[in-house]
Amino acid sequence: MVLDTANGVTDALVRCAACGASYLLETLNLGEGATPRRFRLCVVDERIAAGFRHDVARGSCDVSRAGAQRRFIEEQSQLTSLVLELDAGSMTLCSVASVDDDTDIATGSWRDQRRSSTRTV
């Protein structure tokens, strides 16, 4: 389920075809047409993922609800030490890298990262 896009998918809730586990993919590099695109991988509890999918499919007339649900799933997910590279167009897996435990993986939204990098002082 694609959650956000900018020149391709930036954030998505995905399910592993092999084991059925749910994961949140969030982009780390949003260059102009960056491909492959790097994503941090977060584990999402299946009950939370199923509830989120159900709520999104049901829809709501409350415009703030989708944002609140998105923040909830982000807050409840667990960051892994894996960074994936996916083709930005086809979302085909290009590579998987495991980073050291002491390596910082950016945790903010790509939108926040973009805003902070374009600010002038």
Sequence and secondary structure as in RCSB ss.txt:
>XXXX:A:sequence
MVLDTANGVTDALVRCAACGASYLLETLNLGEGATPRRFRLCVVDERIAAGFRHDVARGSCDVSRAGAQRRFIEE
QSQLTSLVLELDAGSMTLCSVASVDDDTDIATGSWRDQRRSSTRTV
>XXXX:A:secstr
 EEEESSSEEEEEEE TTT  EEEEEES   TT SSEEEEEEEE HHHHHHHHHHHHH  S TTHHHHHHHHHHH
H EEEEEEEEE TTT  EEEEEE  TT     S HHHHHHHHH   
